[in-house]
Amino acid sequence: MQGEWNDLIERSDCYSPFLLWEWLYPWWEVYGEDKELFLVLARRGGRLEGIAPLMVGLRRGRRLDRHTLAFIGTGERAEGDYFDFIVTNRHESEVRRALVHSLLEAALPYDFVDLQQMAVGNGAMKLVEAFSVRGFEVLLTRRRNSVLGPLPDTFDEFVASVPNARRRSYLRNQEDKLTSRFASVEYRSAEDEGGIEELLTALSRYSRNRLGGGKQRSAWEDDRFGACVRRACSMLAMSGRLRLECLRLNESVVAVLMGFAHRGTYFLYQLSFDPKFAAFRPGHCLIAHRIRESIEEGLAGFDFLAGEHEYKTTYSDGRKQITDVTIFRPDPHSLRVVGVRLAGRACRRYVKSVLGR
């Protein structure tokens, strides 16, 4: 479906790079072996007008739930944000309504429809309305916020807009500190398969070294994550969307940044650096370089993706909410499972209120 899929992406308002064929196809090649593909397609006169990119089977920790409908691209180490249906601009309301109706019928044999990391908007609300009318319970769980901001016409304007005063000072002065300390300071992008492999190998090594021994584990410790990312980067490079670059100090790669350009926005997917150079803030140097390059490319936005990390929030105070939509029948079995998944006082109050009806 590559040709049809990409054509529909161009005719839609699809914001997420993680709904691109170049991301989901290699994801499915790597992670789809123990799951079942469940694409819901909407066509008009044979032309593809909408896709609900779904699968049967969602991993929760080490366990695979084989009775759940979920978005392709969720539940594994290689994840993204802003999942939704892919719908043509021309008949958006009608096509989205048809996909929701088809999903409603498809959900009947399954215990749950669990649509994780969904962009908050019309898609989520249409699901809530349609399933609520048919007697299903719909639980919206605010997952987290992404951090994003608009890009102005010049880098100096961007620096002036940064909300954190220390970060503004850093952006103005850090480049001079590097050039005064190192004989060679170079930013370089991966331009071919060899360059992609070199930088992904460095990214994997630095990520493992920085997180090794701590509570948080590097995604690169999962070999399937590396296989998925390598295949996706190769395909995204061919479509011109990959932005994989590094900072070299005295000819050595000390930091690597991986991201994607889509719909006028840069999406920062992963960043890591050599811990030995931490005092020189190589990761922030690379972010600053990428912001400058994005402005020169004419991109309109910079999206750090989900997570309230300090290195993101000091650059921008913009937010975009991401939520999980869980749809289930109001029977004792389903309520118990939801209670286990979403343990906590608020969930217990919710379950009691449903049982008391």
C-alpha positions, 0 to 999 in steps of 0.5 A, spaced: 500 500 500 505 504 499 503 508 493 496 509 496 498 510 503 503 516 501 498 519 496 493 519 502 498 522 507 499 528 502 491 529 501 490 529 509 492 533 515 496 528 518 501 531 523 504 525 525 511 522 522 509 516 526 503 514 521 507 515 515 508 508 511 516 509 512 515 508 519 509 503 520 511 498 515 518 497 518 515 497 525 510 492 522 516 488 519 520 487 526 514 487 531 508 484 527 510 477 528 506 475 534 500 480 532 494 480 527 494 486 522 487 489 522 487 495 517 480 499 516 480 502 509 475 507 507 474 508 499 470 512 494 469 510 487 475 505 489 480 511 491 483 510 498 480 516 502 481 513 510 485 508 514 484 506 521 491 503 522 490 498 527 492 491 529 490 485 534 495 484 540 498 490 544 504 488 549 503 490 556 510 490 559 512 482 557 505 480 556 501 480 549 494 482 550 491 478 544 484 480 545 485 488 544 485 492 538 490 498 538 494 502 533 500 499 529 506 502 532 504 502 539 506 498 545 513 496 543 520 500 545 519 503 538 513 508 539 511 515 537 506 520 538 500 523 535 496 517 533 490 517 529 486 515 523 488 518 516 483 521 513 482 525 506 481 533 507 476 533 502 471 529 506 474 528 512 467 528 517 464 523 512 470 519 512 472 519 519 464 517 521 465 511 516 471 509 520 468 510 527 462 506 525 467 500 522 471 500 528 465 500 532 462 493 528 469 490 529 470 491 536 464 487 538 469 480 538 474 483 542 475 485 550 478 492 548 479 497 543 486 501 546 488 507 542 494 509 545 498 516 545 492 519 541 492 526 539 486 530 542 481 532 537 475 530 533 478 523 532 478 522 540 471 525 541 467 522 535 470 515 538 467 517 545 460 519 542 459 513 537 461 508 543 458 511 548 451 511 544 452 503 543 453 502 551 460 501 551 464 505 556 470 510 554 475 512 558 480 517 556 486 518 560 491 524 559 497 520 558 502 526 557 504 533 554 508 534 548 513 540 548 513 544 541 513 551 539 513 555 533 519 557 529 520 564 527 524 567 521 531 568 524 535 564 529 536 570 533 528 571 534 528 564 536 533 565 542 529 571 544 523 567 545 526 562 549 522 562 556 528 560 560 534 566 561 539 561 562 538 557 556 538 564 552 544 565 554 547 558 553 544 559 546 548 565 544 555 563 547 556 556 547 558 556 540 564 560 542 566 556 548 566 550 543 571 553 538 575 556 543 576 549 546 577 545 540 581 545 534 575 542 530 568 543 531 563 540 525 556 538 524 555 533 519 549 530 517 548 522 514 548 522 507 548 515 505 547 508 508 554 508 511 553 515 514 546 512 517 549 506 520 555 510 523 551 515 526 546 510 529 551 505 532 554 511 535 547 513 538 546 506 540 553 506 544 552 513 547 545 511 549 547 504 552 553 508 556 549 513 559 543 509 562 547 503 563 546 501 570 540 505 572 533 504 573 531 507 566 534 502 560 536 504 554 531 502 548 537 500 544 538 494 549 532 491 545 535 488 538 528 489 535 528 497 537 535 497 533 532 493 527 526 497 526 529 504 527 535 502 522 529 500 517 525 506 518 531 511 517 533 508 511 526 509 508 525 516 511 532 518 508 529 516 501 523 520 502 527 526 504 524 526 511 530 523 515 534 528 519 540 524 522 546 528 524 552 529 529 557 534 532 564 532 531 569 535 536 576 534 533 574 529 528 570 525 533 563 524 534 560 526 541 553 527 540 548 524 535 541 527 534 535 523 530 529 526 528 524 527 522 521 533 518 514 532 516 508 537 514 513 543 516 515 541 523 521 538 525 520 532 530 526 530 535 525 523 536 532 521 540 538 524 542 544 522 546 552 524 547 558 521 549 558 522 557 565 524 557 564 530 554 558 532 558 561 538 561 561 541 554 553 540 553 554 537 546 546 535 546 544 542 547 549 544 542 546 539 537 539 541 538 541 549 537 544 547 531 538 543 528 533 549 530 538 554 526 538 549 520 530 548 521 529 555 520 533 555 514 529 550 511 523 554 512 520 549 517 514 552 521 515 548 528 519 544 532 516 538 536 520 535 542 515 530 542 512 527 549 515 528 555 516 534 560 524 533 560 528 539 562 532 539 556 525 540 552 521 545 557 527 550 557 526 551 550 519 552 549 513 553 553 508 550 548 504 544 549 500 539 546 496 534 549 496 526 548 491 521 551 489 514 551 482 512 549 480 505 552 473 502 550 470 496 553 464 493 555 461 495 562 461 488 565 465 485 571 471 482 567 472 488 563 472 493 569 477 488 573 482 488 567 481 496 567 482 497 574 489 493 574 491 497 568 489 504 571 490 502 578 489 508 583 484 512 587 481 515 581 480 509 577 477 505 583 472 511 584 470 510 577 469 503 577 465 503 583 461 509 580 460 504 574 458 498 578 453 502 582 449 504 576 
